[in-house]
Amino acid sequence: TVGAGDGFAVGFISARLEGATPRAALERANAIAARVIQYPGDSDGLPRRDEVD
């Protein structure tokens, strides 16, 4: 299983670009990374935008 780092990065960066605090960005990043490692492959577990919140 790979892609957790990518998921973490996209979660953190997207949240910060939307104006989230660093803590909120870390929470999103952790949630996405945790989801990604539950799926095989690089990006199979990446959530759609409506699934993030």
Steps between C-alpha positions, in 0.01 A plus 500: 500500500637836399369853465461601865759772463333636190163492672641678804661768284189565293287518814727746673565721200138513385380590849757776540413640157139516617609700806490226762716524810808280513326272750191460281726435200680227693169340593395489135841372395492222758147399405588472132825312568316257730242434231758451224684222682182294509507453121750337265681719252614859490177693480213253533402628845523871434161648589291718274459858611152436644640214711773707664286707733 
